[in-house]
Amino acid sequence: MPREAEPSKNEREFILAALQENIRLDGRALDAYRNIDLSFGDEHGVADVQLGKTRVLARISSSLTAPFPDRKFDGIFTITTELSPMASPAFEVGRQTETETLLSRLLEVSLRRSSALSTESLCLLAGSTVWSLTATVHILSHDGSLLDASCIAVLAALRHYRIPDTTVKGGEVIVHSVEERNPIPLAMLHHPLCMTMALFEGGEKAVVDATLREQQCCEGEVVVTANKQGEVVQIAKLGGVAADALTVLNCVDLAVKKIRELDKIVEAALEKDAKKRDIGGLMAELRAENER
């Protein structure tokens, strides 16, 4: 089974020695993110995130289906991940790695189980017809912080997506085209984001947005998912060195602060894209025409 190239002994010692002096190889502070570039595709629901050299593409798709028998009033929301050899030689087509399994589970808890998306709003006919949404995450390049970049991509894609408007007449669901009615935004209840911190020096030092080399040298990781209101969704300690309660609390405080900054970046990107699509107020004119 292919493996990611490990850092040499000298490289590992150099990285650890630099971190003891609070120095990172790329010159960032210990609590600083790399440059984040968030862009959207021509279609609604496509988000492209570049976090340093890590790149993730998320795409939202929808279809009509029957609800689960025990959830008759809820639509369906699923998240799938695709890690290809293009991103890293450690990934193989058709073989799920530990990294992919962990990424899928953490995204599932962060975005689906936290009820970030109101699945009740996806119900059209109780027990009969609901919207099924799928968020597909494509890992295009891997240089650390896969979870952070993937969470930003999926959340941004959900907030960017527009679902077709529908009408229910006599037990029949009519899906309107874009020409007939403007698609509508999804009902988001809150906007959770993830932050991963790599632990060094016996868990005493936490590093934000670790590169792949830093992740390979770290002694453990702590993942915190929260929203801008400071509500913590999950805290995950991913193996390695033990972390005491004070370290975890410090990680949570730092994560909430950084997640608020990330949320502003997503908001700014969404506003920029909305202005680009609404050239000269054309969409407002079309909406007024539809209302008339």
Solvent accessible surface area in square Angstrom, and as a share of the most:
residue,aa,sasa,rsa
1,M,143,0.64
2,P,58,0.36
3,R,180,0.66
4,E,43,0.19
5,A,67,0.52
6,E,94,0.42
7,P,10,0.06
8,S,66,0.43
9,K,153,0.65
10,N,117,0.60
11,E,60,0.27
12,R,79,0.29
13,E,91,0.41
14,F,129,0.54
15,I,3,0.02
16,L,57,0.28
17,A,54,0.42
18,A,16,0.12
19,L,3,0.02
20,Q,119,0.53
21,E,122,0.55
22,N,90,0.46
23,I,99,0.50
24,R,5,0.02
25,L,99,0.49
26,D,74,0.39
27,G,67,0.64
28,R,33,0.12
29,A,57,0.45
30,L,35,0.17
31,D,53,0.27
32,A,27,0.21
33,Y,36,0.14
34,R,26,0.09
35,N,124,0.64
36,I,26,0.13
37,D,69,0.36
38,L,20,0.10
39,S,51,0.33
40,F,25,0.11
41,G,25,0.24
42,D,142,0.73
43,E,112,0.50
44,H,66,0.30
45,G,0,0.00
46,V,14,0.08
47,A,0,0.00
48,D,21,0.11
49,V,0,0.00
50,Q,68,0.30
51,L,0,0.00
52,G,30,0.29
53,K,155,0.66
54,T,0,0.00
55,R,93,0.34
56,V,0,0.00
57,L,40,0.20
58,A,0,0.00
59,R,98,0.36
60,I,9,0.04
61,S,57,0.37
62,S,34,0.22
63,S,61,0.40
64,L,72,0.36
65,T,52,0.30
66,A,63,0.49
67,P,16,0.10
68,F,107,0.45
69,P,114,0.72
70,D,121,0.63
71,R,132,0.48
72,K,108,0.46
73,F,137,0.57
74,D,18,0.09
75,G,8,0.07
76,I,22,0.11
77,F,8,0.03
78,T,57,0.33
79,I,19,0.09
80,T,62,0.36
81,T,14,0.08
82,E,89,0.40
83,L,12,0.06
84,S,37,0.24
85,P,66,0.42
86,M,139,0.62
87,A,13,0.10
88,S,5,0.03
89,P,86,0.54
90,A,17,0.13
91,F,9,0.04
92,E,49,0.22
93,V,126,0.73
94,G,86,0.83
95,R,124,0.45
96,Q,117,0.52
97,T,13,0.08
98,E,148,0.66
99,T,58,0.34
100,E,23,0.10
101,T,37,0.21
102,L,68,0.34
103,L,7,0.03
104,S,28,0.18
105,R,163,0.59
106,L,16,0.08
107,L,0,0.00
108,E,36,0.16
109,V,44,0.25
110,S,0,0.00
111,L,0,0.00
112,R,97,0.35
113,R,164,0.60
114,S,24,0.16
115,S,57,0.37
116,A,0,0.00
117,L,5,0.03
118,S,19,0.12
119,T,36,0.21
120,E,122,0.55
121,S,59,0.38
122,L,4,0.02
123,C,32,0.19
124,L,37,0.19
125,L,43,0.22
126,A,57,0.45
127,G,40,0.39
128,S,59,0.38
129,T,24,0.14
130,V,0,0.00
131,W,16,0.06
132,S,20,0.13
133,L,0,0.00
134,T,39,0.23
135,A,0,0.00
136,T,26,0.15
137,V,0,0.00
138,H,50,0.22
139,I,2,0.01
140,L,46,0.23
141,S,39,0.25
142,H,30,0.14
143,D,32,0.16
144,G,0,0.00
145,S,3,0.02
146,L,12,0.06
147,L,14,0.07
148,D,0,0.00
149,A,0,0.00
150,S,0,0.00
151,C,0,0.00
152,I,2,0.01
153,A,0,0.00
154,V,0,0.00
155,L,0,0.00
156,A,0,0.00
157,A,0,0.00
158,L,0,0.00
159,R,38,0.14
160,H,7,0.03
161,Y,20,0.08
162,R,73,0.27
163,I,9,0.04
164,P,40,0.25
165,D,30,0.16
166,T,26,0.15
167,T,29,0.17
168,V,66,0.38
169,K,132,0.56
170,G,92,0.89
171,G,55,0.52
172,E,111,0.50
173,V,28,0.16
174,I,65,0.33
175,V,65,0.37
176,H,27,0.12
177,S,52,0.34
178,V,100,0.57
179,E,149,0.67
180,E,100,0.45
181,R,102,0.37
182,N,36,0.18
183,P,35,0.22
184,I,78,0.40
185,P,81,0.51
186,L,17,0.08
187,A,45,0.35
188,M,39,0.17
189,L,115,0.57
190,H,36,0.16
191,H,37,0.17
192,P,0,0.00
193,L,0,0.00
194,C,0,0.00
195,M,0,0.00
196,T,12,0.07
197,M,0,0.00
198,A,1,0.01
199,L,0,0.00
200,F,2,0.01
201,E,72,0.32
202,G,42,0.40
203,G,2,0.02
204,E,135,0.61
205,K,32,0.13
206,A,28,0.22
207,V,0,0.00
208,V,0,0.00
209,D,0,0.00
210,A,4,0.03
211,T,25,0.14
212,L,24,0.12
213,R,75,0.27
214,E,7,0.03
215,Q,44,0.20
216,Q,36,0.16
217,C,6,0.04
218,C,27,0.16
219,E,71,0.32
220,G,6,0.06
221,E,31,0.14
222,V,0,0.00
223,V,1,0.00
224,V,0,0.00
225,T,0,0.00
226,A,0,0.00
227,N,0,0.00
228,K,80,0.34
229,Q,111,0.49
230,G,27,0.26
231,E,103,0.46
232,V,64,0.37
233,V,43,0.25
234,Q,23,0.10
235,I,87,0.44
236,A,17,0.13
237,K,79,0.33
238,L,46,0.23
239,G,48,0.46
240,G,69,0.66
241,V,42,0.24
242,A,86,0.67
243,A,27,0.21
244,D,82,0.42
245,A,77,0.59
246,L,121,0.60
247,T,18,0.11
248,V,34,0.19
249,L,109,0.54
250,N,83,0.43
251,C,3,0.02
252,V,19,0.11
253,D,98,0.51
254,L,40,0.20
255,A,0,0.00
256,V,19,0.11
257,K,110,0.47
258,K,21,0.09
259,I,0,0.00
260,R,107,0.39
261,E,76,0.34
262,L,5,0.02
263,D,4,0.02
264,K,147,0.62
265,I,67,0.34
266,V,1,0.00
267,E,51,0.23
268,A,60,0.46
269,A,15,0.12
270,L,26,0.13
271,E,101,0.45
272,K,154,0.65
273,D,9,0.05
274,A,56,0.43
275,K,154,0.65
276,K,130,0.55
277,R,73,0.27
278,D,49,0.25
279,I,133,0.67
280,G,77,0.74
281,G,28,0.26
282,L,97,0.48
283,M,62,0.28
284,A,49,0.38
285,E,110,0.49
286,L,82,0.41
287,R,110,0.40
288,A,38,0.29
289,E,101,0.45
290,N,77,0.39
291,E,149,0.67
292,R,204,0.74
